[in-house]
Amino acid sequence: MSKVIVFLEVKDSEALRPASLHAITFARSLSQSLGLSYSLVLLGNNILGLAETVRGYGADQVYVVDNPLFSESFAENFVPTLRRIVEQTHATFVIGAATAAGKDLLPRLAGTLASAFISDCVGVEVGANGLLWKRPLCAGNAIAYCESGTECTVISVRHAEFEAACTNGGLSPIVTLDAAPAEVA
């Protein structure tokens, strides 16, 4: 079954990085237009209180991995666990904000999954042969349309292009998972 998951960035174990709220908006839009479900992924240290807040964004599930491994924001720590979640959920689309951390983590995740990576996405359209991902070129003076030919596509979204998501009153179930070992260089 096709599924969208959103990687949420944590700020100081107490709040989401604001850019993550814009990624949720993109995921909601993509999910609604394709008739898919979406889930949120929260990785961090001492984040169980934050997980309760994240439940209100209307996702089917919130996957939470609370582990000291995530005290430092290194892609080598996050990618193995995120990859495991993507594989366990059979996610078709993985979305994250195009922040410094997202630009480090998401392409690395795509590489480990042998998946397409669409960077700085500003929208998506349904074309004759599938989805067309919109991304800016030449300092935003041109727009390119990209296709993805892999089972799973990893997407970083430009957060300035989408409104910040608001809670919608529903409470998503929390699924607590264990962390995978960090990558060894």
BAKOLMAR-736145 format. One line per 8 residues: number of its first residue (from 1); their letters; for each residue x, y, z of N, C-alpha, C, CB. Coordinates in Angstrom, 1 decimal, always signed. Glycine has a CB too. Example, Ala and Ser with C-alpha at 12.3 -4.5 7.8 and 13.67 -1.06 7.14 Angstrom:
// residues 2
1> AS> +13.2 -5.7 +7.8 +12.3 -4.5 +7.8 +13.2 -3.3 +7.8 +11.3 -4.5 +9.0; +12.8 -2.2 +7.1 +13.7 -1.1 +7.1 +12.9 +0.0 +7.9 +14.1 -0.6 +5.7
END
This chain:
// residues 185
1> MSKVIVFL> +0.8 -1.2 +0.0 +0.0 +0.0 +0.0 +0.9 +1.2 +0.0 -0.9 +0.0 +1.2; +0.5 +2.2 -0.8 +1.3 +3.5 -0.9 +1.0 +4.3 +0.4 +0.9 +4.3 -2.1; +2.1 +5.0 +0.8 +2.1 +5.7 +2.0 +3.0 +6.9 +1.9 +2.4 +4.9 +3.2; +2.7 +8.0 +2.6 +3.6 +9.2 +2.7 +4.0 +9.3 +4.1 +2.8 +10.5 +2.2; +5.3 +9.5 +4.3 +5.8 +9.7 +5.7 +6.6 +11.1 +5.7 +6.7 +8.6 +6.2; +6.5 +11.8 +6.8 +7.2 +13.1 +6.9 +8.2 +13.0 +8.1 +6.1 +14.2 +7.2; +9.4 +13.3 +7.8 +10.4 +13.4 +8.8 +10.3 +14.8 +9.4 +11.9 +13.1 +8.2; +10.1 +14.8 +10.7 +10.0 +16.1 +11.5 +11.3 +16.4 +12.2 +8.8 +16.0 +12.5
9> EVKDSEAL> +11.8 +17.6 +12.1 +13.0 +18.0 +12.8 +12.7 +18.5 +14.1 +13.8 +19.0 +11.9; +13.5 +18.1 +15.1 +13.2 +18.5 +16.5 +14.2 +19.6 +16.9 +13.4 +17.3 +17.5; +13.7 +20.6 +17.6 +14.5 +21.7 +18.2 +14.5 +21.6 +19.7 +14.0 +23.1 +17.7; +15.7 +21.3 +20.3 +15.8 +21.3 +21.7 +14.9 +20.3 +22.4 +15.7 +22.7 +22.3; +14.5 +19.3 +21.8 +13.6 +18.2 +22.4 +12.2 +18.7 +22.9 +14.3 +17.7 +23.6; +11.9 +20.0 +22.7 +10.7 +20.6 +23.1 +9.8 +21.1 +22.0 +11.0 +21.7 +24.1; +10.3 +21.3 +20.9 +9.5 +21.9 +19.8 +10.0 +21.3 +18.4 +9.5 +23.4 +19.8; +9.1 +21.4 +17.5 +9.5 +21.1 +16.1 +10.2 +22.3 +15.5 +8.3 +20.7 +15.2
17> RPASLHAI> +11.1 +22.1 +14.6 +11.6 +23.2 +13.8 +10.5 +23.7 +12.9 +12.9 +22.7 +12.9; +10.3 +25.0 +12.9 +9.1 +25.5 +12.1 +9.0 +25.0 +10.7 +9.2 +27.0 +12.1; +10.1 +24.7 +10.0 +10.1 +24.2 +8.6 +9.3 +22.9 +8.5 +11.5 +24.1 +8.1; +9.3 +22.1 +9.6 +8.7 +20.8 +9.6 +7.1 +21.0 +9.4 +8.9 +20.0 +10.8; +6.6 +22.1 +9.9 +5.2 +22.3 +9.8 +4.8 +22.5 +8.3 +4.7 +23.5 +10.6; +5.7 +23.1 +7.6 +5.4 +23.3 +6.1 +5.5 +22.0 +5.4 +6.4 +24.4 +5.6; +6.4 +21.1 +5.8 +6.5 +19.8 +5.2 +5.2 +19.0 +5.4 +7.7 +19.1 +5.7; +4.6 +19.2 +6.6 +3.4 +18.5 +6.9 +2.3 +19.0 +5.9 +2.9 +18.7 +8.4
25> TFARSLSQ> +2.2 +20.3 +5.7 +1.2 +20.8 +4.7 +1.4 +20.2 +3.4 +1.4 +22.3 +4.6; +2.6 +20.1 +2.9 +2.9 +19.5 +1.6 +2.4 +18.0 +1.6 +4.4 +19.6 +1.2; +2.7 +17.3 +2.7 +2.4 +15.9 +2.8 +0.8 +15.7 +2.8 +3.0 +15.2 +4.0; +0.1 +16.6 +3.5 -1.3 +16.5 +3.5 -1.9 +16.7 +2.1 -1.9 +17.6 +4.5; -1.3 +17.7 +1.4 -1.8 +18.0 +0.0 -1.6 +16.8 -0.9 -1.1 +19.2 -0.5; -0.3 +16.3 -0.8 +0.0 +15.1 -1.7 -0.9 +13.9 -1.4 +1.5 +14.8 -1.5; -1.0 +13.7 -0.1 -1.9 +12.5 +0.4 -3.3 +12.6 -0.1 -1.8 +12.4 +1.9; -3.9 +13.8 +0.1 -5.3 +14.0 -0.4 -5.4 +13.9 -1.9 -5.7 +15.4 +0.1
33> SLGLSYSL> -4.5 +14.5 -2.6 -4.6 +14.4 -4.1 -4.5 +13.0 -4.6 -3.6 +15.3 -4.7; -3.7 +12.1 -3.9 -3.5 +10.8 -4.4 -4.3 +9.7 -3.7 -2.0 +10.4 -4.3; -5.0 +10.1 -2.7 -5.8 +9.2 -1.9 -5.0 +8.3 -1.0 -6.7 +8.4 -2.8; -3.9 +8.8 -0.5 -3.0 +8.0 +0.4 -3.1 +8.5 +1.8 -1.5 +8.2 -0.1; -2.5 +7.7 +2.7 -2.4 +8.0 +4.1 -1.0 +8.7 +4.3 -2.6 +6.8 +5.0; -0.9 +9.4 +5.4 +0.4 +10.0 +5.7 +0.6 +9.8 +7.2 +0.5 +11.5 +5.3; +1.9 +9.6 +7.6 +2.3 +9.4 +8.9 +3.5 +10.4 +9.2 +2.7 +8.0 +9.2; +3.7 +10.6 +10.5 +4.8 +11.5 +10.9 +5.9 +10.7 +11.6 +4.3 +12.7 +11.8
41> VLLGNNIL> +7.2 +11.1 +11.4 +8.3 +10.5 +12.1 +9.0 +11.5 +12.9 +9.2 +9.8 +11.0; +9.2 +11.1 +14.2 +9.8 +12.0 +15.2 +11.0 +11.3 +15.8 +8.8 +12.5 +16.2; +12.2 +11.7 +15.5 +13.4 +11.1 +16.1 +14.1 +12.1 +17.0 +14.3 +10.6 +15.0; +14.4 +11.8 +18.2 +15.1 +12.7 +19.1 +15.4 +12.1 +20.5 +14.2 +14.0 +19.3; +15.8 +12.9 +21.4 +16.1 +12.5 +22.7 +15.2 +13.3 +23.7 +17.6 +12.7 +23.1; +14.6 +12.6 +24.6 +13.6 +13.2 +25.5 +12.5 +13.9 +24.8 +14.4 +14.1 +26.5; +11.8 +13.2 +23.9 +10.8 +13.9 +23.0 +9.4 +13.3 +23.3 +11.2 +13.7 +21.6; +9.2 +12.5 +24.3 +7.9 +12.0 +24.5 +6.8 +13.1 +24.7 +7.9 +11.0 +25.7
49> GLAETVRG> +7.2 +14.1 +25.4 +6.2 +15.2 +25.5 +5.9 +15.9 +24.2 +6.8 +16.3 +26.5; +6.9 +16.1 +23.4 +6.7 +16.6 +22.0 +5.8 +15.7 +21.2 +8.1 +16.9 +21.3; +6.0 +14.4 +21.4 +5.2 +13.4 +20.6 +3.7 +13.6 +20.9 +5.6 +12.0 +21.0; +3.4 +14.0 +22.1 +2.0 +14.2 +22.4 +1.4 +15.4 +21.6 +1.8 +14.5 +23.9; +2.2 +16.4 +21.5 +1.8 +17.6 +20.7 +1.7 +17.2 +19.2 +2.8 +18.7 +20.8; +2.6 +16.5 +18.7 +2.6 +16.1 +17.3 +1.4 +15.3 +16.9 +3.9 +15.3 +16.9; +0.8 +14.6 +17.9 -0.4 +13.8 +17.6 -1.5 +14.6 +17.0 -0.9 +13.1 +18.9; -1.6 +15.9 +17.2 -2.7 +16.7 +16.8 -2.7 +17.1 +15.3 -2.7 +17.9 +17.6
57> YGADQVYV> -1.7 +16.7 +14.5 -1.6 +17.1 +13.2 -2.4 +16.2 +12.2 -0.2 +17.2 +12.8; -3.1 +15.3 +12.6 -4.0 +14.6 +11.8 -3.4 +13.4 +11.0 -4.6 +15.5 +10.8; -2.3 +13.0 +11.3 -1.6 +11.9 +10.6 -2.3 +10.6 +11.0 -0.1 +11.8 +10.9; -2.1 +9.5 +10.2 -2.6 +8.2 +10.5 -1.9 +7.7 +11.8 -2.5 +7.2 +9.4; -0.6 +7.9 +11.8 +0.3 +7.5 +12.9 +1.4 +8.4 +13.1 +0.8 +6.0 +12.7; +1.9 +8.4 +14.3 +3.2 +9.2 +14.6 +4.2 +8.1 +15.1 +2.9 +10.3 +15.7; +5.2 +7.9 +14.3 +6.3 +7.0 +14.7 +7.3 +7.8 +15.5 +7.0 +6.4 +13.4; +7.6 +7.3 +16.7 +8.5 +8.0 +17.7 +9.6 +7.1 +18.1 +7.7 +8.5 +18.9
65> VDNPLFSE> +10.9 +7.7 +17.9 +12.0 +7.0 +18.4 +12.8 +7.9 +19.3 +13.0 +6.5 +17.2; +12.7 +7.7 +20.6 +13.3 +8.5 +21.6 +14.6 +7.8 +22.1 +12.3 +8.8 +22.8; +15.7 +8.4 +21.8 +17.0 +7.7 +22.1 +18.1 +8.8 +22.2 +17.3 +6.7 +21.0; +19.0 +8.6 +23.1 +20.2 +9.5 +23.3 +21.0 +9.6 +22.0 +21.0 +9.1 +24.4; +21.0 +8.6 +21.1 +21.7 +8.7 +19.9 +21.3 +9.9 +19.1 +21.4 +7.4 +19.0; +20.1 +10.4 +19.2 +19.7 +11.6 +18.5 +19.9 +12.9 +19.2 +18.2 +11.4 +18.2; +20.7 +12.9 +20.2 +21.0 +14.2 +20.9 +21.8 +15.1 +20.0 +21.9 +13.9 +22.2; +22.6 +14.6 +19.1 +23.3 +15.4 +18.1 +22.7 +15.1 +16.8 +24.9 +15.0 +18.1
73> SFAENFVP> +22.6 +16.2 +16.0 +21.9 +16.1 +14.7 +22.9 +15.7 +13.6 +21.3 +17.5 +14.4; +23.3 +14.5 +13.6 +24.2 +14.0 +12.6 +23.4 +13.0 +11.7 +25.5 +13.3 +13.2; +23.5 +13.1 +10.4 +22.8 +12.3 +9.5 +23.2 +10.8 +9.7 +23.1 +12.6 +8.0; +24.4 +10.5 +10.1 +24.9 +9.2 +10.3 +24.1 +8.5 +11.4 +26.3 +9.1 +10.7; +23.5 +9.3 +12.4 +22.7 +8.7 +13.5 +21.3 +8.5 +13.0 +22.8 +9.7 +14.7; +20.8 +9.4 +12.2 +19.3 +9.4 +11.9 +19.0 +8.4 +10.7 +18.9 +10.8 +11.5; +19.8 +8.4 +9.7 +19.5 +7.7 +8.5 +19.2 +6.2 +8.7 +20.6 +7.8 +7.5; +19.9 +5.4 +9.5 +19.6 +4.0 +9.6 +18.2 +3.8 +10.2 +20.6 +3.3 +10.5
81> TLRRIVEQ> +17.8 +4.6 +11.2 +16.5 +4.4 +11.8 +15.4 +4.9 +10.9 +16.4 +5.3 +13.1; +15.6 +6.0 +10.2 +14.6 +6.5 +9.2 +14.5 +5.4 +8.1 +15.0 +7.8 +8.7; +15.6 +4.9 +7.7 +15.5 +3.9 +6.6 +14.7 +2.7 +7.1 +16.9 +3.4 +6.2; +14.9 +2.2 +8.3 +14.2 +1.1 +8.9 +12.7 +1.4 +8.9 +14.6 +0.7 +10.3; +12.3 +2.6 +9.3 +10.9 +3.0 +9.3 +10.3 +3.0 +7.9 +10.7 +4.4 +10.0; +11.0 +3.5 +6.9 +10.5 +3.6 +5.6 +10.3 +2.2 +5.0 +11.6 +4.3 +4.6; +11.2 +1.3 +5.3 +11.1 -0.1 +4.9 +10.0 -0.8 +5.6 +12.4 -0.9 +5.1; +9.8 -0.6 +6.9 +8.8 -1.3 +7.6 +7.4 -0.8 +7.2 +9.0 -1.1 +9.1
89> THATFVIG> +7.3 +0.4 +6.9 +5.9 +1.0 +6.5 +5.6 +0.9 +5.0 +5.9 +2.4 +7.0; +6.6 +0.5 +4.2 +6.5 +0.4 +2.8 +6.1 +1.8 +2.2 +5.4 -0.6 +2.4; +6.8 +2.8 +2.7 +6.5 +4.2 +2.3 +6.8 +4.4 +0.8 +7.2 +5.2 +3.2; +6.0 +5.1 +0.1 +6.2 +5.4 -1.3 +6.9 +6.8 -1.4 +4.9 +5.4 -2.0; +6.5 +7.7 -0.5 +7.1 +9.0 -0.5 +7.6 +9.4 +0.9 +6.1 +10.1 -0.9; +8.8 +9.9 +1.0 +9.4 +10.4 +2.3 +9.6 +11.9 +2.1 +10.7 +9.6 +2.6; +9.1 +12.7 +2.9 +9.1 +14.1 +2.8 +9.8 +14.7 +4.0 +7.7 +14.7 +2.6; +10.6 +15.8 +3.8 +11.2 +16.5 +4.8 +11.5 +17.9 +4.4 +12.6 +15.9 +5.3
97> AATAAGKD> +11.8 +18.8 +5.3 +12.0 +20.2 +4.9 +13.4 +20.4 +4.3 +11.9 +21.1 +6.2; +13.5 +21.3 +3.4 +14.8 +21.6 +2.8 +15.6 +22.5 +3.6 +14.6 +22.2 +1.3; +15.9 +22.1 +4.8 +16.8 +22.9 +5.8 +18.2 +22.3 +5.6 +16.3 +22.7 +7.2; +19.1 +22.9 +6.4 +20.5 +22.4 +6.4 +20.5 +20.9 +6.8 +21.4 +23.2 +7.3; +19.8 +20.5 +7.8 +19.7 +19.1 +8.3 +19.0 +18.3 +7.2 +19.0 +19.0 +9.6; +17.9 +18.8 +6.7 +17.2 +18.0 +5.6 +18.1 +17.8 +4.4 +16.0 +18.7 +5.3; +18.9 +18.8 +4.0 +19.7 +18.7 +2.8 +20.9 +17.7 +3.1 +20.2 +20.0 +2.4; +21.2 +17.4 +4.3 +22.2 +16.5 +4.7 +21.6 +15.1 +4.7 +22.9 +16.9 +6.0
105> LLPRLAGT> +20.5 +14.9 +5.4 +19.9 +13.6 +5.7 +19.2 +13.0 +4.6 +19.0 +13.8 +6.9; +18.3 +13.8 +3.9 +17.4 +13.2 +2.9 +18.1 +12.6 +1.7 +16.5 +14.3 +2.4; +19.1 +13.3 +1.1 +19.8 +12.6 +0.0 +20.6 +11.4 +0.4 +20.8 +13.6 -0.7; +21.1 +11.4 +1.6 +21.8 +10.2 +2.1 +20.8 +9.0 +2.3 +22.5 +10.5 +3.5; +19.6 +9.4 +2.8 +18.5 +8.4 +2.9 +18.2 +7.8 +1.6 +17.3 +9.0 +3.6; +18.0 +8.7 +0.6 +17.6 +8.2 -0.8 +18.7 +7.3 -1.3 +17.5 +9.4 -1.7; +19.9 +7.6 -1.1 +21.0 +6.8 -1.5 +21.0 +5.4 -0.9 +22.4 +7.4 -1.2; +20.7 +5.3 +0.4 +20.7 +4.0 +1.1 +19.5 +3.2 +0.6 +20.7 +4.2 +2.6
113> LASAFISD> +18.4 +3.9 +0.2 +17.2 +3.2 -0.3 +17.2 +2.9 -1.8 +16.0 +4.0 +0.1; +18.3 +3.4 -2.5 +18.3 +3.3 -3.9 +17.1 +4.0 -4.5 +18.5 +1.9 -4.4; +16.7 +5.1 -4.0 +15.5 +5.8 -4.4 +15.8 +7.1 -5.0 +14.6 +6.1 -3.2; +14.9 +7.7 -5.8 +15.1 +9.0 -6.4 +15.0 +10.0 -5.3 +14.0 +9.3 -7.4; +15.7 +11.1 -5.5 +15.7 +12.2 -4.5 +15.3 +13.5 -5.3 +17.1 +12.4 -3.8; +14.3 +14.2 -4.9 +13.8 +15.4 -5.5 +14.1 +16.5 -4.5 +12.3 +15.4 -5.9; +15.0 +17.4 -4.8 +15.4 +18.5 -3.9 +14.7 +19.8 -4.1 +16.9 +18.7 -4.0; +14.4 +20.5 -3.1 +13.8 +21.8 -3.1 +12.5 +21.8 -3.9 +14.8 +22.8 -3.7
121> CVGVEVGA> +11.7 +20.9 -3.6 +10.4 +20.8 -4.3 +9.5 +21.9 -3.9 +9.7 +19.4 -4.0; +8.8 +22.5 -4.9 +7.8 +23.6 -4.6 +6.4 +23.2 -5.1 +8.3 +24.9 -5.4; +6.2 +22.0 -5.5 +4.9 +21.6 -5.9 +4.9 +20.3 -6.7 +4.2 +22.6 -6.7; +3.8 +19.7 -6.9 +3.7 +18.5 -7.7 +2.4 +18.6 -8.5 +3.6 +17.2 -6.7; +2.5 +18.0 -9.7 +1.4 +18.0 -10.7 +1.2 +16.5 -11.2 +1.5 +19.0 -11.8; +0.0 +16.1 -11.5 -0.2 +14.8 -12.1 -0.1 +15.0 -13.6 -1.6 +14.2 -11.7; +0.9 +14.2 -14.2 +1.1 +14.3 -15.6 +0.5 +13.0 -16.3 +2.6 +14.4 -15.9; +0.7 +12.9 -17.6 +0.2 +11.8 -18.3 +0.9 +10.5 -17.9 +0.4 +12.0 -19.8
129> NGLLWKRP> +2.1 +10.6 -17.5 +2.9 +9.4 -17.2 +3.2 +9.3 -15.7 +4.2 +9.4 -17.9; +2.5 +10.1 -14.9 +2.8 +10.0 -13.4 +2.9 +11.4 -12.8 +4.0 +9.2 -13.1; +3.6 +11.4 -11.7 +3.8 +12.7 -11.0 +4.9 +13.5 -11.6 +4.0 +12.4 -9.5; +4.7 +14.8 -11.6 +5.8 +15.7 -12.0 +6.1 +16.6 -10.9 +5.3 +16.6 -13.3; +7.3 +16.5 -10.4 +7.7 +17.3 -9.2 +8.3 +18.6 -9.7 +8.8 +16.5 -8.4; +7.8 +19.7 -9.1 +8.3 +21.1 -9.5 +9.4 +21.5 -8.6 +7.1 +22.1 -9.5; +10.5 +22.0 -9.3 +11.6 +22.5 -8.5 +12.2 +23.7 -9.2 +12.7 +21.4 -8.2; +12.7 +24.7 -8.5 +13.2 +25.9 -9.1 +14.7 +25.7 -9.6 +13.2 +27.1 -8.2
137> LCAGNAIA> +15.0 +26.4 -10.7 +16.4 +26.4 -11.2 +16.7 +27.9 -11.4 +16.5 +25.6 -12.6; +18.0 +28.1 -11.6 +18.5 +29.5 -11.9 +18.0 +30.5 -11.0 +18.1 +29.9 -13.4; +18.2 +30.3 -9.7 +17.8 +31.2 -8.6 +16.3 +31.5 -8.7 +18.6 +32.5 -8.7; +15.5 +30.5 -9.1 +14.1 +30.7 -9.1 +13.5 +31.3 -10.4 +13.7 +31.5 -8.0; +14.4 +31.6 -11.4 +13.9 +32.2 -12.6 +13.4 +31.2 -13.6 +15.1 +32.9 -13.3; +13.5 +29.9 -13.3 +12.9 +28.8 -14.2 +12.5 +27.7 -13.2 +14.0 +28.3 -15.2; +11.5 +27.0 -13.7 +11.0 +25.8 -13.0 +11.2 +24.6 -13.8 +9.4 +26.0 -12.7; +11.7 +23.5 -13.2 +11.9 +22.2 -13.8 +10.9 +21.3 -13.3 +13.4 +21.7 -13.6
145> YCESGTEC> +10.5 +20.4 -14.2 +9.5 +19.3 -13.8 +10.3 +18.0 -13.9 +8.3 +19.3 -14.7; +10.3 +17.3 -12.8 +11.1 +16.0 -12.7 +10.1 +14.9 -12.5 +12.1 +16.1 -11.5; +10.5 +13.7 -13.0 +9.8 +12.5 -12.8 +10.7 +11.6 -11.9 +9.4 +11.8 -14.1; +10.0 +10.7 -11.2 +10.7 +9.7 -10.4 +10.4 +8.3 -10.9 +10.4 +9.9 -8.9; +11.4 +7.5 -11.1 +11.1 +6.1 -11.6 +11.3 +5.0 -10.6 +11.9 +5.9 -12.8; +11.4 +5.4 -9.3 +11.7 +4.4 -8.3 +10.4 +4.1 -7.4 +12.9 +4.8 -7.4; +10.4 +3.0 -6.7 +9.3 +2.7 -5.9 +9.1 +3.7 -4.8 +9.4 +1.3 -5.3; +10.2 +4.2 -4.2 +10.1 +5.2 -3.1 +10.8 +6.4 -3.6 +10.7 +4.6 -1.8
153> TVISVRHA> +10.2 +7.6 -3.3 +10.8 +8.9 -3.7 +11.0 +9.7 -2.4 +10.0 +9.6 -4.7; +12.2 +10.2 -2.3 +12.5 +11.1 -1.1 +12.5 +12.5 -1.6 +13.9 +10.7 -0.5; +11.8 +13.4 -0.9 +11.6 +14.8 -1.3 +11.9 +15.7 -0.2 +10.1 +14.9 -1.8; +12.7 +16.7 -0.6 +12.9 +17.9 +0.3 +12.0 +19.0 -0.2 +14.4 +18.3 +0.5; +11.2 +19.7 +0.6 +10.3 +20.7 +0.2 +10.8 +22.1 +0.7 +8.9 +20.5 +0.7; +10.7 +23.1 -0.2 +11.0 +24.4 +0.3 +9.9 +24.9 +1.1 +11.2 +25.4 -1.0; +10.2 +25.1 +2.4 +9.2 +25.5 +3.3 +8.5 +26.8 +3.1 +9.8 +25.4 +4.7; +9.2 +27.7 +2.4 +8.6 +29.0 +2.2 +7.5 +29.0 +1.2 +9.7 +30.0 +1.6
161> EFEAACTN> +7.3 +27.8 +0.5 +6.3 +27.7 -0.6 +5.0 +27.2 +0.0 +6.8 +26.7 -1.6; +5.0 +26.7 +1.2 +3.8 +26.1 +1.8 +3.4 +26.7 +3.2 +3.9 +24.6 +2.0; +2.2 +26.8 +3.5 +1.7 +27.3 +4.8 +2.1 +26.4 +5.9 +0.2 +27.6 +4.8; +2.3 +26.9 +7.1 +2.6 +26.0 +8.2 +1.3 +25.3 +8.6 +3.1 +26.9 +9.4; +1.5 +24.0 +8.9 +0.3 +23.2 +9.2 -0.2 +23.6 +10.6 +0.7 +21.7 +9.2; -1.4 +23.5 +10.8 -2.1 +23.7 +12.1 -2.6 +22.4 +12.6 -3.2 +24.8 +12.1; -2.7 +22.2 +13.9 -3.3 +21.0 +14.5 -4.8 +21.0 +14.0 -3.2 +21.0 +16.0; -5.4 +19.8 +13.9 -6.7 +19.7 +13.5 -7.7 +19.1 +14.5 -6.8 +19.0 +12.2
169> GGLSPIVT> -7.2 +18.9 +15.7 -8.0 +18.4 +16.7 -8.0 +16.9 +16.9 -9.4 +18.8 +16.5; -7.7 +16.1 +15.9 -7.6 +14.7 +16.0 -6.3 +14.3 +16.7 -7.7 +14.0 +14.6; -6.4 +13.1 +17.3 -5.2 +12.6 +18.0 -4.7 +11.3 +17.4 -5.5 +12.4 +19.5; -3.6 +11.4 +16.7 -3.0 +10.2 +16.0 -2.4 +9.3 +17.0 -2.0 +10.7 +15.0; -2.5 +8.0 +16.7 -1.8 +7.0 +17.6 -0.3 +7.1 +17.5 -2.3 +5.6 +17.3; +0.3 +6.9 +18.6 +1.8 +7.0 +18.7 +2.3 +5.5 +18.6 +2.3 +7.7 +20.0; +3.3 +5.3 +17.7 +3.9 +4.0 +17.6 +5.4 +4.2 +18.0 +3.8 +3.4 +16.2; +5.8 +3.6 +19.2 +7.2 +3.8 +19.7 +8.0 +2.7 +19.1 +7.2 +3.8 +21.2
177> LDAAPAEV> +9.2 +3.1 +18.5 +10.1 +2.2 +17.9 +11.5 +2.3 +18.5 +10.1 +2.4 +16.3; +12.3 +1.3 +18.2 +13.7 +1.4 +18.7 +14.6 +2.0 +17.6 +14.2 -0.1 +19.1; +15.7 +2.6 +18.0 +16.7 +3.1 +17.1 +17.5 +2.0 +16.5 +17.6 +4.2 +17.8; +17.9 +2.3 +15.2 +18.9 +1.4 +14.6 +20.3 +1.9 +14.9 +18.6 +1.3 +13.0; +21.3 +1.0 +14.9 +22.6 +1.5 +15.1 +23.1 +2.6 +14.1 +23.6 +0.3 +15.1; +23.9 +3.5 +14.6 +24.4 +4.6 +13.7 +25.3 +4.0 +12.7 +25.1 +5.7 +14.6; +25.4 +4.7 +11.5 +26.4 +4.3 +10.5 +27.8 +4.5 +11.0 +26.2 +5.2 +9.2; +28.7 +3.6 +10.6 +30.1 +3.7 +10.9 +30.8 +4.2 +9.7 +30.6 +2.3 +11.4
185> A> +31.6 +5.2 +9.9 +32.4 +5.8 +8.8 +33.6 +5.0 +8.4 +32.8 +7.2 +9.2
END
